[in-house]
């Protein structure tokens, strides 16, 4: 029996529900392994070889190698776990979150200091708020030259 998921209509949001949790189990387990210094060293020494030790899908491995956190989330990654990849790369959470929206670290920080994105125009797909797919990525870091 399929569950009704009205929350799938929230723009700019991947809900980490039971389905996403199952889908991303091994991706998130890999991320948690990065809590140990020796695992971070092994990963940095040969990323592909380390990823191949995990029962992740090829798509998940490619998303990690590309450091595309939005892609990682679409394949079941949870931002709490994915933050370990950024920390391994020496990035702050602001840098990581900014990369997911096309914002610079400063733009992301300023948006959050102002209370985050407005809910106005971002409650469901089809409105015209800044979180809508047609406005992504919204920051200057996401603008191509």
Helices and strands as residue ranges (DSSP letters): G 6-9, H 18-23, H 25-33, H 37-45, H 47-51, H 58-66, H 69-74, H 79-88, H 93-101, H 105-113, G 133-135, G 140-142
